[in-house]
Amino acid sequence: MGASGSTPAAPTVQAEAMMTAPPQGCPMHKEAQSVKVSPPSECPMHKAQPTTVSPPSECPMHHTQPAKDPAHQDRAYEFVECPMRAAAGMKSDIDPSNMMPPPNQQPAPDQPFKLSIKREESRIPRHNTEQNWVYPSEQMFWNAMLRKGWRWRDDDLSPNDMTNIIKIHNRNNEQAWEEILKWEAMHAKECPCGPTLKRFGGKAKEYSPRARLRHWMGYELPFDRHDWIIDRCGKEVRYVIDYYDGEVNKENYQFSILDVRPAFDSLDAVWDRMKVAWWRWTS
């Protein structure tokens, strides 16, 4: 009995030894250290945020009070995109004073043929807007000539002639603006966003002093004159444009020879013309 009672002692000691806690230096007693892994440098969060550059404060988009559109520019873009639908819409714009639709795009009573009412957008920026000026349609041009006293019966015109007249008219204006931009390039630092056209007017019979001087020297008088008022980032500048007869370029419909220059309205304009005259003389 005694022998049998003493035999379990050895296994008990071994079990207690096996359940003894490991030394403090073992890895399991160390606190797990959190490892911070940084994303690769190519990831977006490491890249600098793009800087938004705002246009100069003089540019048109910062103006809060847009100027009232000229009457001939009202709904102009509708006739650029879809002239037939725009014409149909105009029928609802009844003038209560005479219960008639606007005559701008309506055929004249004795008009011998139908004319296009489609309008073309120019490349000339319109002041205080983010749009360009829009050229008149063939029908608008016809009506405008009638208002000025022209009578179509005096000329043998065809629909194709009116198409060519519009193309020449539009090209003349584009050419005038290109010449103005050459002058305005001298003021690019003070007006980085470029000039815009505020208004213009025809003065066909008011010959400029330069045109009269040329005429006294034996040259022909211009057949037309325009004064264009541009905005140079807040400053009004007037340009005088004399139109002289030239040969029609059938490829681009360029017809007139243009004499474009800033009017002598300020010392800046005088200085600009003196510089250009010197460049032309010495080139």
Protein Blocks (a to p, Z undefined) as FASTA:
>chain_A
ZZmmmmmmmmmmmmmmmmpccdfkbmklpccddddddddfkbmklpccdddddddfkbmk
lpmbdcdddfklgoklmmmmmmmlmmmmmmmmccfklopacfklgccfklcbdcdfbdcd
dfbdcehiabdcddddfklmmmmmmmnopafklpccdfklmmmmmmmmmmmmmmmmmmmm
mmmmmmmmmmmnopadfbdcddfklccfklmmmmmnopacdfbdcdddddeehiacdddd
ddddddddfklopabdcddddddfbfklmmmmmmmmmmmmmZZ
